[in-house]
Amino acid sequence: MLELVHNLYYQQKTKVQIISQSGIQDSICKWETIKSGVTQGSVLGPFLFVVYINGLPSGVNHFNSSITYADDTSVLVSDKDLEELEVKVNITLNHITDWFSINGLMLNMGRQTS
């Protein structure tokens, strides 16, 4: 299976075409080799994402839980004591940030809600 996935995505190339709102082609970038990730719209993309992100819940600490739907994950942390809640949230965020870093991902802090 790994060999099949490797052969499908190894040395894959992509380019970007920019078209203005009036429909006129502004420019086309040159072909570039994809160094990481999966081409958007690929058939295997959603499956490979689930396999990849599946390690995140096991990396979340025992005093919270996570919910994943498609490509969104929510982490739930609770405590009756506000100070203890703050400690748990900070530990959880540090743990998740480390997991993202180790796996070559970036956490989108702009989409965080409370």
C-alpha positions as a printed Julia matrix, in Angstrom:
114×3 Matrix{Float64}:
   0.0    0.0     0.0
   2.77   2.44    0.91
   4.53   1.75   -2.37
   1.31   2.49   -4.29
   0.83   5.82   -2.48
   4.5    6.68   -2.95
   4.32   6.0    -6.69
   1.13   8.08   -7.05
   2.57  11.16   -5.37
   6.35  10.97   -5.82
   7.72  13.69   -8.08
   4.24  15.04   -8.8
   4.23  18.53  -10.3
   1.78  21.41  -10.14
   1.42  24.95  -11.43
  -0.85  27.88  -10.65
  -2.83  29.84  -13.22
  -3.99  33.3   -12.14
  -7.11  34.65  -13.83
  -8.51  38.11  -13.16
 -12.17  38.69  -12.24
 -12.86  39.68  -15.84
 -11.74  36.22  -16.96
  -8.47  37.35  -18.54
  -5.47  35.14  -17.86
  -2.95  37.22  -15.91
  -0.14  34.69  -15.58
   0.82  31.06  -15.3
   3.54  29.98  -12.91
   6.12  27.42  -14.01
   5.76  23.76  -13.1
   7.03  23.0    -9.59
   7.59  19.66   -7.86
   5.31  19.14   -4.86
   7.62  18.64   -1.9
   4.97  17.79    0.7
   1.25  17.39    0.96
  -1.31  16.07   -1.47
  -2.7   17.83   -4.51
  -6.05  19.43   -3.77
  -8.92  17.5    -5.31
  -7.09  14.18   -5.39
  -9.1   11.02   -4.76
  -6.77   9.74   -2.04
  -6.35  13.13   -0.36
  -9.12  12.8     2.27
  -8.08   9.25    3.16
  -4.41  10.18    3.51
  -5.36  13.18    5.67
  -7.35  10.98    8.05
  -4.43   8.54    8.32
  -2.03  11.43    8.93
  -4.1   13.32   11.5
  -5.19  10.14   13.3
  -2.21  10.41   15.67
  -3.42  13.72   17.11
  -6.08  12.38   19.49
  -3.55   9.99   21.05
  -1.28  12.97   21.61
  -3.93  14.89   23.55
  -3.61  14.58   27.33
  -5.87  12.42   29.49
  -7.83  15.34   31.01
  -9.4   16.49   27.76
 -10.96  15.04   24.63
 -10.9   15.81   20.93
 -13.55  15.7    18.23
 -12.51  15.44   14.58
 -14.82  15.94   11.62
 -13.35  16.07    8.12
 -10.37  18.41    8.47
 -11.5   20.24   11.62
 -10.53  19.19   15.13
 -11.87  20.6    18.38
 -10.25  19.95   21.74
 -12.48  20.09   24.8
 -10.96  20.95   28.18
 -13.0   21.37   31.36
 -12.49  21.89   35.07
 -14.51  23.4    37.91
 -11.54  25.48   39.07
 -10.66  28.38   36.73
  -6.94  28.32   37.6
  -6.74  24.55   37.05
  -8.61  24.98   33.74
  -6.04  27.54   32.61
  -3.19  25.17   33.46
  -4.87  22.32   31.56
  -5.54  24.5    28.5
  -1.92  25.69   28.39
  -0.56  22.15   28.74
  -2.93  20.95   26.01
  -2.01  23.78   23.61
   1.7   23.16   24.19
   1.23  19.44   23.55
  -0.76  20.04   20.36
   1.7   22.67   19.12
   4.56  20.2    19.67
   2.66  17.47   17.78
   2.08  19.85   14.85
   5.73  20.87   14.8
   7.0   17.27   14.92
   4.68  16.36   12.04
   5.62  19.33    9.87
   2.3   21.15   10.27
   1.34  24.65   11.36
  -1.49  25.43   13.76
  -3.83  28.09   12.37
  -4.12  30.33   15.44
  -6.41  32.72   13.54
  -9.28  30.19   13.65
  -9.19  29.56   17.39
 -12.38  30.16   19.32
 -13.3   29.74   22.95
